[in-house]
Amino acid sequence: MIKLLNFAGTALAIILLNVLLMLILNAGFIEVSFFAGIASVVAIRFFTSPSNYAKANRQPVESSLTTVQYGDRKRILYPKLIEGTSIAYTAISLAAIFVTYYEYLS
C-alpha cells in the first residue's frame, strides 16, 4: 500500500508540475511534459544520490552518551520507486511527443 502511495504521489506531483509549467509557458500539456519529467528526475536524483545535499546537511543523531536501540523500522519512502516513476513518466511523455508530432518529423 505504501509503495502504491509513493507511486501515485510521485505521478500526481509530476502532473501538477506539468500543469504549472503549461500555464506559465502558455504551451500544450504534451509539449512541456518532457521538461517536467526531466526536472523531476533531476530533483529526485539530487535528494537520493549517495552524496546528496540532504545527507550532507543533517545533524548526527547519535553521540557517545546515547544508547542505540534497534527495532523494526517501517519504511515510508522508496526512493528507487519514486525515481523509476519519474523516469517512466519522462519516457512516456517522450513517446507521446513523437507520436503527436510524427508528421513533422518525416
N, C-alpha and C positions, 0 to 999 in steps of 0.2 A: 504494500500500500504506500509506503514511504517513497519507494522508487517511482511509482506512478505519479505521486505528487511532485517529485523532483522533475520528472519529465514534463508534466503538464505545466508546472510553474515556469520552467525554462522556456517552453514553447510560447506560453502566454506573454512572458516578458519580451521575447524577441518580436512577437507580433505587435505588441504595444510600441516597441522601439521603431518598428517598421511603419506603423501608422503615424507616429510622431515625425519621423523623417519625411514621410509622404506629405504631411501638412506643412512642414517647414519649407521643403524644397518645391512644393507645388508640382509634384510628379505623381505618376501612377504607382499603385501598390507593387506591381511586379518589377517596375524599374528600380525601385530602391530596396527591394528585398535582399538582393545580393549584398549590398553595402551594410544592411542591418545584420545579416548573418556574419559577415567578416568582422564587424565591430563587436559582436557578441563573442566570437571565437577569441579575438584579441583580449577582450576584457576578462574572459574566463581563464585563459592561459596566464594572464598577469597575476591572478589571485590563486592559481592552483599549481604553478610551476614550483620545482624544488627550492629555488632560491627566490621566493616571491616576496613581495612587499609586505604582505600580511604576517608572514613568519618573521621577517626581519625586525618588525616594529612591535612585536608583542613582548610583554614583560615576562620574565621567568616566574613560573607559578610554584616552584619548589625551592626550598632553602635547606640548609643543613639541619635546621631545627624542626622541620615538618616531617610528619610520617606519611609515607605514600601508602594508600590503601587501593589495592587493585580490586576492582569489581567489574561487573558486566557493564560495558559501555554500549549504549544504544546509539547507533549511527542515524543521523537525521539528514545528512548531506552526502551525496555520492558524486564527487567532482568529475569522475570519468563519464558517468551517465549524463551529467549536465553538459560536459564538453562534447560528448558524442551527439547529443540532441542539437547543439548549435552547429556542429559540422554537418549533420544531416539536413538541417534547415537550409544551410548555405548551399549544399549540393542540390537540393530540391529546387531552390529558387534559381540556381544557375540553369538547371534543366528547363524550368518554366520559361526563363528568358529566351533560351534557344528555341523552344517550341513556339513561343509567341512571335518572335522576330525571325523565323526561319526564312520568310520571303526576302527579307533584307540581306540575309547572309549569302543567298545564292544568286 
